[in-house]
Amino acid sequence: MAKKAIEIKNLNFTYPDGTQALKDVSLDILEGEAVGIIGPNGAGKSTLLLHFNGILSGNNHIRIFDIPISDKTLPQIRRKVGLIFQDPNNQLFMPTVFDDVAFGPLTMGLSKDKVQTAVDEALGEVDLLNCRRRSSHHLSSGQKKRVALATVLSMNPEILVLDEPSSDLDPKHRRDLIVILKRLTATKIIATHDLDLVLEVCSRVVIIDEGKVVAIGDAREVFNNKQLLESHNLGVPSALCRIG
Amino acid sequence: MEHAFLDEYSHSDSFIHRLEPRIKIACFFLFVFYVAFQRSCNIYVYGAYAIVMMSLVRVSRIPLAFVFRRVVSVLPFIVMIALSIPFMKAGQEGATIALGSLKLSVSFEGIVLFVNIVIKACLSIIAMTLLMASTDFSQLLKAFEKLHVPGVLLMVLSFMYRYLFVIEDELMKMRLAKDSRTIGGSKWFHLKAQANMLGVLFIRAYERAEKVYLAMCARGYEGKMRTLYDAKVTLRDVLFCVVFFGVMTIIKLNG
């Protein structure tokens, strides 16, 4: 059996304002697996993602490759887990695209040449090599989104956590994103409303509603359960609608 | 939404643009120091300095109008500060203005000093404008980092450069959203809405700062900003530096 990449046991999280965002979440994610996290608006998907690299910590029941998340292990964890935020304006904080993509590799202490190669590879992957000297402010929102992906790809993480990766992308670059995600061998966790993307990329699906895990299962199986999906404000991916 | 660049002309190409940023910073600051420490009000010396700077502006192909706009926008502050000098400086009395019982006298020495300061300020502003306009902002920050300018200061500037327009965008979008729902209503009502918008903007900016910090942490930020500086000093830069320094010194010695 494959190693556990992420192990979550009975995770609870309450925001300072009293909203309980996660209730008793337990979840195992295996190495190399692609897991889709779906659920209605405000279900707690993003909150859950923020736990994967220790930005939020409800309680200490999360282990990444068997390492518990604590202040001591944070640098180690963040090297392994690449998190991409939903709003690229928050993800891209350096004056130019190049500096942003180089930020991660530089904090990892890579040499100058290796940083250059990592940046070129990551930008090549998202088809934005010609934008390296530009300021992220002058990019379109789809381009920003792709640069945000590149900032994490350049760190070559073992676990890739993506929050709404396909929003704002035009159809062509959404396709490219799916191809990239399929090619990457890293463990992937994707929270999204783009059910077709989940169907194509992910082998397993987790449904979250009101902070609770309501279903975990094989992607096809879950997506064929129309009743379950509709009861949580979700639908059936359009690719499956046509068959049914 | 589109905005003007802070470093509008920094992406064009010229000899000045291609100079290594550290060399450029050194030369231009040297210029400011030379001008600032010029003692006598010798019109020829200032003329020579002006010719040096204007020919550099010419070489950089940055429009003169742009440079003058910058000078004009800063000048009022300088004049305001320096305006009291002609009245304060003791010396040969030139003119007296009587305001009732209050008598203000202007001295010749004071006027000379005033003109001196304004000329110095103008020349310095032109130099700094050229430096800013001919260098990519991020390169400028990196060069300052290499020159050991405190990191916190540079980070503040870097974030300002990145987020100033993001925040302006948010305000503009809010205003659009408000305008598209505005049908009538009193002036007072709209004024109140504007005030609320400012409050919302502040909270959003504050929350964004938190999220940006989290994004930095997520990518391994541990209190030190690291960037890759790839500009190299070439023979051309050294030559420029030597010639520039030589010309400046010749002017200084003859002044």
Interface residues (C-beta under 8 A of the other chain):
Chain A: L50 N53 I55 P75 R78 R79 G82 L83 F85 D87 N89 N90 Q91 L92 F93 M94 P95 T96 F98 D99 A102 F103 G104 L106 T107 M108 K112 V115 Q116 R133 S135 S136 H137 H138 T151 V152 M155
Chain B: E2 H3 F5 D136 F137 S138 L141 S158 F159 Y161 R162 Y163 F165 V166 R208 K211 V212 L214 A215 M216 C217 A218 R219 G220 Y221 E222 R226 T227 L228 D230
